[in-house]
Amino acid sequence: MDSERYNIEVSVESQYIEKESDPEQSRYVFAYTVTIVNQGSVSARLLTRHWIISDADGNTQEVRGDGVIGEQPYLQAGEGFRYTSGTILDTPLGVMRGTYQMLADDGQRFDATIPPFRLANPRLLH
């Protein structure tokens, strides 16, 4: 695949949401903000998402669906899209990673990799 034509860069920042979490009930809530930038030369639409979410106990769940936050953003070359979503874990630490399936204007389908990122309750890291 031509990385100059099809190049979607994904970066993620996560944060622990203490006020919505309940450690006594093994409920840890995290928000994450995803930035998607089309670094390629061909415009493309984000069609689907595939997340792999793992907690500290080794439990893994997979989430698949259309678009993100109810949208299928269309990114022209050089354009970006940012959104915030969340997840709930049974442990105070976890990792998320995944892919977005993209459809380029020329009909080519390709995956944009979502690099692994940590979900962590900062109080446990001291």
N, C-alpha and C positions, 0 to 999 in steps of 0.2 A: 504494500500500500504506500502511496506517495505521501510522506509526512509533511511535505510543503503544501499540499492541497488539502489534506484532511488532518488537522491538528487542533484538537480541542484540549485546552489546559484547564484542569480542575484543581481548585485549592479549597481547603475547608478549615474553619476555626470552630472549636467546640467550647461549650461552657456548661458547668454544673448548675442546675436550677435548685438551689437549696430550699426555697420556700414551697416548691411543689413536691419535694422529695420527702420520704418517710423511712429513714434507715431502719427503724424498729419493725417495719413491715416489709423490709427488703425491696423498697421502691426508691430507685435513683433516677431522677429525671435530668435529661441533658438536652440542650439546644445546640444546633450546629448551623453555621452559615456557610453556604456553598457559593463560590464564585466560579463561573464557567466563562471562559474567554475563547473565542474562535481565533486561533493563531494561524489558521490555514488560509488558503486563497479562495476556497469555495464555500459559499453560504450553506448552512445546514440547519435542520430542525431536530430538536431533541424529541425522540419518539417515546422511549420507555426508560425505566430505571430498574436496576437490579442491585440491591443492597445485601451485604453479608455482615451481620451484626453478631459479635461474639462477646460474651461476658467473662468475668474472671474465673468462673467455674468451668469454662470450656463449653458452655451451651451456645449453640449457634442458631440463629434464625435468618431466613432469607426472605426478603421483601421484593416483590416484583409488581410493576404497575405502569400505567400510561403516564408519561410526563412527570412533572414535579409541581407540587402544590396546586394541582388542577390546571396547569398550563403545559403547553408544548412549545417552549420558546424557540423562535427562529433567530439565528445568529448570523448576520452577515460577517464577512471577513473583518476582523478587528473589533467586533462588537462583543460585549459581555452581558451576562445576566447573573443576578445575585438573588438568593432566596434563603430564608431561614425556616427550619423544620425542627423536629425533635424526636426523641426516642426515650423509652423507659427500660432500664435494666434491673435485674434482681441483685446485682453486685455494684459496688462503688467504682469499679474499673471495667473498661471494655474497649473494644476496637471495632471500628466500622470501615468498610471498603466496598468497592463495587464498580459498576460500569453504567454508562448511559449509552443507549443505542441511538445513533444519529443517522439522519437521511440527508445526504448532500443534494444540492440542486441538480447535479448531473446524474442522479439516480443511485449513486453508490451508498450502500449502508456500511457503517463502521462503528466501532465501539470507542467511546472516550473513557479512559480509566480514571476512576476515583481512587486516589492513593489512600492507603490505610491512615487513619487518624485515631488518636486516643480520646476516650471518654473517661474522665477522672474526677473524682471528688477531691478538690485540692487540700482539704483538711487531712486527708489520709496520706499525703505525700510529704509531710514534714517529719 
